[in-house]
Amino acid sequence: MRYSEVDFICQMGFPRSSASHTLYTALMLQPRIIGGLFAIGVLLQSPSFFLALSAALWWSALVPTRNPFDAIYNYAAAYPRGLALIPMAPTPRRFAMGEAAAFTLAIAAALFLHATITARMLEGVFVAALMLVFFGRFCLGAYMYHLVRGVMLTGERRVFIGLPCGS
């Protein structure tokens, strides 16, 4: 298992002891689904579509035991293969979902108001955050949670000091 995968799991708020490639794969399903839906939304430029995506993300953040994205993984992948279910999202992961929900809500509002330049700029920031997750195994929303909480990063290893996964 790559160090960056362990770091990503820890960044989401899970302890280092729970880090596994299976958990990493499970956690990456939600960003992949959101990325696909977001691409459809960018193509459609539909404020209603972004509003619905925002609602799903708000639901996931506010009612983590009923996260529809985790349910998709649990029923489509975990149950049939006998894998462990995704545990309830820790606070950093919920914060990241809430931040994504706020962004998609802002995009919907900009599109409703015909502020296309604003909508495109917000979409660009959202795409950049998705690319960080996909290619850098780095969640900007969870990182913001840790910054707000006052957690600092060490120089090269990107390990959060004071978290259960700190070295």
Helices and strands as residue ranges (DSSP letters): H 3-11, G 16-18, H 21-44, H 47-62, G 64-66, H 68-73, I 74-78, H 79-81, H 91-112, H 116-136, H 140-148
